[in-house]
Amino acid sequence: MTCISVVYHSQSGRCAAIAQRVQQGVSSVADCRVYRALDADLNVWLESDAVLLVAAENSASLAGEFKAFLDRTLYPFYEHGGVAMAAMLICAGNDGRGAQAQFERIAKGFPLKLIAATEIVLGEPNVRSLAHAFDWGQALTEGVKMGIF
């Protein structure tokens, strides 16, 4: 069975709300594991068919705790020799481009195969953005299951 992990960091609750909807979308078609970035470890990358990431932009870059997750896990994963499928959804109050650029630079230096363009959700989650998060999780999971990526 396909296993998709969702890793998120949330201070205000915005990313947690988005991650919950992503998880619901994934769970509608596959096994899903959800981790706070603080609790996630190398096994997230090793045991998942793909990892969907939900992070906030703070001060025009990835939130520190989320960046720490990447620092803590990607170097050991790189040494392991694998390639992980991943996609990123950024929650931002400003424009999110700083966090997007930072994540995409990190992804190029590590064995990540981005299965979708990085997306940015601006402002408070609303009905539309929450519905999009569900669809995003469901669609990417279906693509992984079908071998599209």
N, C-alpha and C positions, 0 to 999 in steps of 0.2 A: 504494500500500500504506500502511496505517496505521503511523505511527511514534510510539511512546510512549517518553518519556525517564524514567529513574529517577535522581533526584538524592538523594544521601545524605551524611551526615557521621557518622563513627564514631571515637571515641577508644578505647573499650573493646573494640570488635569486635561488640558487640550489634547496632548499627544496620547494620553491614556484613553480618551474617548475615541479618537481616531483609530488607535490600535485595537480597541475592542471591536469596532466595526470591521476592520481588516480581518481579525480573527474569525468573526462570524461568517464573513464571505469565504474564507479559506475552509472553515469547518463544514460549510454546506456541500463541499465536494471532496474533501481529503482530511487526513489526520492533521491536527494543528497543535503546536506547542507555543506557548507564549512566555516570554522572559522579559523581565525588566533588565535594562542594560547593566545595572549594578550587579545582578545575579547571574548573568550569562557568562559562559566560559567557552573554551575551545570546542567542546562537544556540540555546541549549537551548529558550528560549521561542519563538523565531521558526521553528524547524524541526521542532517536535513538534506532533502532534495533541492531546496531553495530556502533562502532567508529573506523575509520581507522586513525592512527596517523603517521605523517611524521615529523621527528625531525632531527636536526643536532647534530653531536658530536662536542663538543668544549672542548679542554683540557682533553680528555679521559673520558668525561661524557656527559650527556644530556645538551644541550644548556640551559642556565639559565632561559630564558623566557618560554621554554617548561616545564622545571622542575617546575617552578612557577605555570603553568597551572595545573599540576598534584597535587601539594600541595594545591592549592586553591579549587579544585573541588573534589578530591577523598575522602578527609576526610568527607565533608558533604554528599557525595554519600554513603559512608560507613555507616553513621548514618541513612540514608534513608532506608537501608536494601535491596537494590537491588543488582543484579549482571549484569554487562555489558559485552557484547562481544566486544573484541577489538583485533587489530593487529597493529604492529609497523613496519615502514620502516624507517631506519636510513640512512641519507646521511653523509658520512664521507670522510675526506681527508686522514686520516691515515688508521686505520683498523676497527674502529667502535665498537670494542669489549667492551671497557669501558662503552660506552653508552648503549650497549645491555645488559650487566650485570646489570647496574644500573636500567634500565627499568624493567627487569625481576624480580629483587628483589622487586621493588615497586609493580609490578603486583601480586606477591605472597601474599603481605600483605594487599591487597585490593580486593574488590569483582570484579575482572576482570577475565573473561574467555577468555584466548588467543585462538583465532580461527586459528591461523597460527604461525609458528615459526617466530621470529623476523628476518627481512632481512636487509642486509646492501648493500647500493649502494655506491661504491667508486668513488671519483673524480667528475669531471664535468659531468652533465647529458649529455648523448649522445643518438643517435637514439635507440640503443639497450636498455639502461636503461629506457628511456621514454616509449618505447613500453612495457617493463616489468611492469612499473608502471600502465599503462592502463590495462594490463591483470590481474595484481594483484588486482586492485580495482574491475574489472568486475567479476573475479572468486570468490573472497570472498563474494561479494554481491549475486551472484547466490547461493552460499552455504548457506548464511543466508536465502534467499528466500525459498530455498528447505528444510530448517530445518535440514541441515546436522550438524550444530554446536550446 
